[in-house]
Amino acid sequence: MKPGYVYILASKPMGVLYIGVTDDLAKRMEQHRSQSVSSFARKYNCHLLVWFEEFENIHDARAFERQMKKWNRAWKVNRIVEANPTWHDLAQAL
């Protein structure tokens, strides 16, 4: 079974956040950059990959995404800052 990824895109440091899930993170980042997916991310210019986590399978990733979308903003920001304090674009390393 393929791994799954939960990821957070931001419009800028401390800006608008978008949470998504995919089984191919590099491909999904290309789709976001070409603006072919997610009208929300396109509308709010969320294009910086500031956080992601890999899961053994897509089902676990989807479950965590649903859980994370219920979190308040401060929890999401804390998760980003712990792993990426400068909010730099992690997509460049994919």
C-alpha positions in Angstrom: 0.0 0.0 0.0 1.2 3.5 -0.9 2.1 5.9 1.9 0.0 9.0 2.5 0.9 12.6 3.3 -0.9 15.3 5.2 0.5 18.7 4.4 0.0 22.4 5.2 0.3 25.2 2.6 0.6 28.8 3.6 0.1 32.0 1.7 3.0 33.6 3.7 4.5 33.1 7.2 1.6 33.3 9.6 -0.8 33.7 6.7 -3.7 31.7 5.4 -3.4 28.0 5.9 -4.6 25.1 3.7 -4.5 21.5 4.9 -4.5 18.7 2.3 -3.8 15.0 1.9 -2.2 13.1 -1.0 -0.4 9.9 -1.9 2.2 11.7 -4.0 3.4 14.9 -2.4 5.8 16.1 -5.1 3.0 15.7 -7.8 0.5 17.5 -5.6 2.8 20.4 -5.1 3.2 20.7 -8.9 -0.6 20.7 -9.2 -0.9 23.4 -6.6 1.8 25.5 -8.3 0.0 25.2 -11.6 -3.3 26.0 -9.8 -5.0 22.9 -11.2 -6.3 21.8 -7.7 -8.1 23.4 -4.8 -10.0 26.6 -5.4 -9.4 27.6 -1.8 -5.6 27.4 -2.1 -5.8 29.2 -5.4 -8.1 31.9 -4.1 -5.9 32.6 -1.0 -2.6 32.1 -2.8 -1.5 29.2 -0.6 1.6 27.9 -2.3 4.3 27.5 0.4 4.7 23.9 1.7 5.4 24.7 5.3 4.7 21.3 7.0 4.0 17.7 6.1 3.9 14.3 7.7 4.2 10.9 6.1 1.9 8.0 7.1 2.1 4.3 6.3 -1.0 4.5 4.2 -3.5 7.0 2.7 -6.3 5.9 5.1 -4.3 6.9 8.1 -3.3 10.2 6.4 -7.0 11.0 5.6 -8.0 10.3 9.2 -5.3 12.6 10.5 -6.3 15.3 8.0 -9.9 15.2 9.1 -8.7 15.4 12.8 -6.3 18.3 12.0 -8.9 20.4 10.2 -10.8 20.5 13.5 -7.8 21.9 15.4 -7.8 25.6 16.2 -5.3 27.8 14.3 -2.8 28.1 17.2 -2.3 24.3 17.3 -1.7 24.2 13.5 0.8 27.1 13.8 2.6 25.4 16.7 2.9 22.2 14.6 4.5 24.3 11.7 6.8 26.3 14.0 8.1 23.1 15.8 9.2 21.6 12.5 9.9 24.7 10.3 10.4 27.8 12.5 11.4 30.0 9.5 8.3 28.9 7.5 10.6 28.2 4.4 9.2 26.3 1.4 9.8 22.6 1.9 8.7 21.8 -1.6 12.1 22.7 -2.9 13.6 19.6 -1.3 11.0 17.1 -2.8 
